[in-house]
């Protein structure tokens, strides 16, 4: 636990130090007095932490529910559906208030999740859900590409940046807009975690302990949707945080169940997005790059490496999921 705590604390301290970097540079002693910090950089950092925490938690929920470390929002139609729900009005020139965007994202994410379950068939085994999700994700991404073809040049630039996930020009209003959704998601997440620990035992054992497996998986998907969709509405689909954060948590807490893994997955998700936003903001300054590009660039190789290092235990889990 000490090593995990040190990693999280170090990452968060580095992210906080990043408040001093950029144009203009701000001395640490003047952070509280600088408008550029309190109104531009600080809300962006807080949003990165909240978004990363939600994505890390959602990734763990999906992976534990399906007993597969590759069961992430990007492969289950959830993120693509949410992105489609937000991007479609931009292309169709529909004026949608900012307050309604989370509802569009939730509708799109729920549609993607429902199509995934439909594609998985009546059995809805973990492996079938994952394969169905991959197919639905491909279809939804194709729909997004069609929208990009139909968009004019200005809208295309906005959609392209949005689809890569960006924290640029976000304010305190964007942060507070996530508050009502967290009020719903956090209690649901806490109630779901113990059930996830039972689902890890396998469908037969879970049923023997009184868990209604199909309903439990559907509830887990619903919790993941409520965690992911508002973040996608505000930041776009910040990729693969839901893959990397639980992988880091399991690497450092290999014997922990879902209840004990949850806070670490939340913490690592927050740290990953906060750290990724530093190169997004500074690497090509004054031009900003999407934070989702950096989480994918470094998150996927790091996550694959973590999975390889736990291959014997992961292989056993994969066999159980396939059964």
N, C-alpha and C positions, 0 to 999 in steps of 0.2 A: 504493500500500500504506500509506503514511503516513496518508492520510486515513481509510482503513478502520480502521487501528490506533487512531487518535485517537478515532474514534466508539465503538469497542468499549470502550476504556479509560475514556472519559468516562462511558459508560453504567454500567459496572461500579462506578466510583467513586461515582456517584450512588446506585446500589443499596446500596452499603456504607454510605454516609451515612444511608440510610433506616433503618439499624439504630438510630440515635439518636432517630428520630421515633416518635410514638405516645404512648400513655398507659401508663406514665409516659415522659416524655422523659429520655434518658440522655446525659450529656455524653460527648464523644468519649474523654476521658481515663479514663472509668470503664467503657468497653464490656466489657473482659475480666472485670470483677468483678460485673457485674449478672446475676442469675439470669434476668430477663426477656429479656435479650439472648442469653445462651449457651444457654438451654434452650428458648426460644420463637421468637425472631426469627431467630437464626443458622441453626438447622436449616431453617427455612422458606426463607431465602435460598439455602442450599446446594441444597435440593430444587428451587427455581425454576431455578437455574443448570443442574442436571443434567437436569431435565425439558426445559427449553428447548433444551439442546444435543442431546438425543435427537430431539426433534421437528424441529429444524432439519436435522439429518443425514438423518432419514427423508424429509423433504420433498425434499431434493436428490436422494436416491437414486431416488425415484419419478419426479421430473421428468426426470432424466437418462435413466432407463431407458425412459421413454415419449416423450422428446423434446418435452415440452409443459410450459410453466410453470404450467399449471392442474392438473397431475396431483398432487394433494395428498391426504393421508390422509382428509380430510373428504369427498372426492368419489370415493373408490375403495372405499368400504365397510369400510375398515380400522378407522377410529376408531369408527364407529357399531356395528360388530360387537363391538369390544372393550367399548364401553359397555353394549351389550345383555348380554354375558356376565356383567358385574359387577352390573348393575341387576336382572336377572331373579331371582336368589336373594333380594334384598331384598323384592321384591313377593310372592314365593311363600313367604315366611317360612321360608326354609331357612337354617340356621345354617352358615355357611362360615367357617373360620378365615382370618385375614388373610393367612397365608402361602400360601393357595391362590388368592387373588384374582388374582394375575398369571397363573396357569394358565387361569383362567376367561376372563380378558381375551385371552390369546393364542389360546385356542380360538375365541372370538367373532371376533377379528380375522382369524384364519386362515379361518374360515367365510365372513366377508365378502369376503376376497380371493379365495377359491375360487369363490364365487358370481359375483364380478365376471369372473373368467376364463371361467367357464361361459357367462355372458351375452354375453361378447365373441365366442364362437364359436371355431371351429377355427383361423381365421386369426390371431386375437389380435394384430392390428395395434395400434399405439399409439392411434389414434383410436377403434378399436372397444373397447379396454379402458377408455378414459376414458368413453365413452358407456355402456358396461355398468356401470361403477362408479357413475355418477350414478343409474342406475335402481336398483341394489342399495342404494345409500345411502338413497334415498327409501323403499324397502321396509323397511329396517331401522329407519329413523326412525319409520315408521308403527307398527312393532311396539313401539318404545319408548313411543309415545303410548298404545297400548293398555294397556301395563303401567301407565302413569301413571293411566289411568282406573280400573284395578282396584285401585290402591293406596289404603290409608287415608290420612287427613290427615297423620299424622306421617311415614309412609313417603314420601308425596308430597313433602313439604318436603325430606327427605333426598335423594331421587332428583333433584328439580329442581336443588338446589344442586350435586349431583355431576355432572349432565349439563352444567352450565355450566363446570365445571372450577374447583376450589377448592384453595387451599393452607392453608386455615384449620385450626388445631389439629394441624398435622403436626409430628412429632417426629423425633429422631435415628433412631428405629426405622424410620420410613418412608424415610429417606435410605439407611440401610444395607441395607434390603430390596431396593433397586435394584442393589446391588453385584454379586450373582451374575449378573444378567441382562446387566450391562455387560461382565462377563468374557467372555460369549459374543458379545455384539453388536459390541464394538469390533474384535476381530480379523477378524470376518466383514465388517465395514464397510471396513476397510483393504484386504482382499483384493478386495472388490467394486469399489472406486473406479476402478482402471485399466480394468476391463471396461466401466464406464459411459462412460468417455471414448471407447471404441471404438463403443459403441452410438449415441453422438451422431452418428456419421458416416452413419448410415442402415443399414437392415437388410441391403441388398445388399453394401455395403462391409464391414460387420461380418462377414458370412458369408465374404467373400473373404479376410478376415484370420484366419479360423479360429474365429470365435466362434459358438457355437450360440445363436442369438438367443432362441428361446423359453425355453430353459433359463436363459439369463442373466437374462431378465425375471422368471422365476419365482424365481430366487435373489435378485434385487433385492427382490421383494415379500416374500420370507421375512425378509430382513434388516430391511426396514421394519417388519414385524410385531413382530419381537423388540425393536426400538427403541421402538415406539409402545405396545404392549400393557401392559408393566409401568408405564409412566408413566400410562396411562389408569386402571389398577387403583388407583394411589395417589392421583392428582390429579383424575381425571376427564378428559374430552376437552377439553384446553386448545386452543381453536380457532385455526386459521389461522396458527399459528407456522410450520408447514411450508410455507406459502405465502410469508410475508413474509421469513423469514430467507434462503432462497436468492435471492429477488429483490434483497435488499440486497447480497448477496455478488456477484451478477452485475453489478449497477449499478456497484459500486466496482472489480470485477475483470472487465471485460467480455470479455477475451480468454483468460481462464483456462479450463483444462479441469476435469473433475470432481475430479481428484486435488488440484488447487490450490484449487478452490472449497470443498472439504469442510471444512477447518478454519475458513474464514470463515463458512460457513453454520452450523457448530456454535457459533462465537462469537456471531454475531448472534442465533441462537435463544436462547442463554443470556441475552443482554442483554435481549432483548425480554420474556421472561417475568419476569425480575428487575425490570425497570422497571414492567411492567404490575401487578406485585404491590403497588407503592407506592400507587397510587390505590385498588386493591382493599382495602387495609388502612386507608387514611387518609381517603379522600374523604368517606365518610359515617360516620366514627367517632362513636360506638363500634360501629356496625353495620358488619360486613364484607361486601363484595360479591365475587362470584366473579371470579377472575382471568381466566377464559376469556371473560367478558363484555367485559373491557377489551382483551384481545388481538384479539377480533373487531371491536370498535368502532373501534379505531385501525389494526389490522393490515390489514384488507381495503381501506379507502380508500388507505392508504399503498402497499400492494402493487399496486393497480390503477394508481396514479399512476406507480410505477416501471415497470410494463409499458408504459404509454403512452409514456413517454420513450424506451424502447428499441423502439418499434413497428416500425421498418424491419427490424431484425435479428430481432425476435420474429416478425414476419409471415413472414419467410423460413423460420424454423424450424417455424412452424405448417403452412406448405405442405408441408414435407418430411414432417411427422408425418402429415398427411392422406393423402399419397401412399402 
